[in-house]
């Protein structure tokens, strides 16, 4: 029912196109600047280590991870994990991504409120991402208003997480660009390349948020029709 509903396709199709476009853009942008070496010859791991050291965060470990752009910061373990294309590469893309993840460590250390809120929403988003869709699908199929409403509430938690993620990611990129110039990793004329990589990555979060909001709007509309006795 859901995926063949014209209204669902009307809302989901543009978001899907945006998401695919964002993924292609980030891959092409990373590939482009992943071929441009930075003049200092500093690898992504070294750039992150320098940023963390200057910020007084020597307790944060930096580890190599597996997977393409699997880079992330773990606030619980105080570990920054960098993918192979970032950890040991001395390119504009590598130091840009590494600095972005170091930016998350800076947020954690400085008590950035949006990051704290996102961390608090992780359990809610986890439950919602696992249970919301099954509840909604079965709720609509069985015409069970209670299941639909519960699914909408759980999915709203996922949307809240996606929305809170936006300022966290944009702020981390802002901190990264400031740090790259401030600690001497990149010169002023190299920063635009790193900025383009981070901007492309940010679009993927924007696309995910738009898709989530669109789906929530659809579920709210359809739950209202269900309660009003929608004809099937």
N, C-alpha and C positions, 0 to 999 in steps of 0.2 A: 504493500500500500504506500508506504512512505516514499520510496525511491522511484515510484511511478506516478506520484502525485505531481501534476503540472506546477502547482505552487511551490513544491519542494524543489523541483528542477529549476524553476525561475530564480529561486533564492540561492540554491547550491551551485548551479552551473557557473555564474560569474566568479564566485569565491574559489571554485576549483581551478578555473582558468588563471586567476590571480596567484593562487598557490603554486601552480605548476610554473608560471612565469617567474615567480620569485625564486624558486629552486634553480631554474635554469640560469637566471641572472647571477645568483650568488656563486654557482659553479663556474660560470664563464669569467666572472670578475676575479675570483680567486685564482683561476688558472692563468689569467692574464698577468696579474701582479705576483703570482707565484713563480713567474719566470724573470722577475725584475729583482736583482740582488740589491740589498741596501749597501750604501757606501761604507758603513762602519764594519760590515762583515759579521754582525751580531746575529746569532740564531734566535729563534723564538724563545727557547728555554732561557737563554742568556738575557734576553730583553726582559722577560718576566721576572727573572731573578734580580736584575738590576732595579727594576721598579719597586719590587717588594723590599729590597734591602734599603733603598732610599726612604721608603715609607716606614721603616722600622718593623717590618713583618718577616723577620728571619725565621719565624716558627712555621711559616707556610711551606709545605713541601711541594716540589715540582716533579711530576712523574710523566713518563711516556705512556700514551694510551694507544689503542688500536682503533682503526676505522677512519673514514674520511670525515673531516671536520667534526670529530667526536669530542672536541675540546670542551671542558667544563670545569667549574670550581665547586668543590664539595665543602660546604661550610661546616658540616659536622666533623669531618676529619681534618679540616684545614689543609686540603690537598688540591693543588692545581694540576689537572691532567691535560696534556697536550697531544694531539694526533701526530702521526709521523710527518705529515707535510708541514707541520708547524714546529714541533719540538727541535729538530736538528737542522732546519733550513734557515738560511740567512737572506730571506726575501722580504719585500715590502708586505706581502700578504701574511707571511709567517709572523713577523713581529707585530703586525696589526692585530691579528687574532689573539696572539699570546698576551698582548697588552690589554686587550678587552677582558680576558679571563682574569688577569691581575687586577683589573678594575673591579671585578666582583669581590675579590679578596679585600680590596680597599673599602668597598661598601660594607662588607661584613665587619671589618675592624672598626669602622667609624659609626657603626650602628645605623646605617641608612634605613629609614623607616619602611620604604617600599619593599626593600629586600626582606625585612623582618615579616612584613605582611604576607609576602609571597611564600616564605618558608612556612608560615602558619597555615596557609591555604593548601599546602602540598597534600596532607591527608584527605582533605575535602575533595580536591581535584582527582586524587587517585581513586577514591571510592566512586566519584561521579563518572569518571572515564570508563570504569569497569561495569557499572550497574545501570547508568542512565539509559543508554540505548536499548538494552534488552527490556527494561521496564516500559519504555515508550512504545517499542514495537509491539510487545504483547498487550500493552494497555490499549493501543489503538485497535489492534486486531480483535480483542475480546470486548471492546467497548467498555473497558473498566476505567472509569474516571479517576479512581483513587490511585491506580498504578501510573496513569499518565501524569497526574499532579506530582506524585513522588519523583517520577523520572524528570519532570521539568525542574523541580527543586534541585535535584542532584546535578543536572546539566548546568543549571545556573551557577553552581559552584565551580564547574570547569571553566565557564565563561569568565567568572570573576578572576580566576587564576590567570587566564590568558590576558585579561586587561591589565592586571597588576604587573604582569611580566613586561609590558611595554616600557614604562618609565624605568624599570630596573635595567633593561638592556640598553636603552638610549643613554642613561646616565653612565653605565659602564663604558660605553664607547666614548663618551665625552671625557671621562677620566683617562681613558687609554690614550687618546690623542694628545691630551695635555701632558701626560707622563712621558710619552715617546719623545716629545721635544724637550721636555724639562730635564730628562736624565741623559740627553745626548745620544739617544739611539738613532733618531732620524733628524735630518736637517729640514729646514722649513719647506724646501721645494720637494721633499720626499713625502711629506705628510698628506698631500692630496691623494696619493695612491693608496695609502693605508685607510684614509677616510672613505674612499670608494668601496673598498672591501667591506668595511664595517657597515656602510649604508646599505649595501646589497644584503648583508646578513640580517640587518634590522628589518628589511622588507618582509622576510619570511615570517617574523613574529607578527607584523602588521597583518599579513595575509591570514595567518592562523586566527588572529583575534576577530577579523572581519567574518571569516567563515563560521566561527563559533557563535558570534552575535546573530548572524543570519539564521543559523539553525535554531537558536533559542527563540527568535521572533516567529519562525515557522511553527515551532512546537506550542508557543503561546496562542497563536492564531488557531491552530487545529484543536487545541484543548478547549478553547472557547466554543468552537463549532460542535465539538463532541458533547459538551455539556448542554448545548442548545439543541441537540438532536440532529446532527448533521446527517444528511442522506448519503448512503454509500451506494 
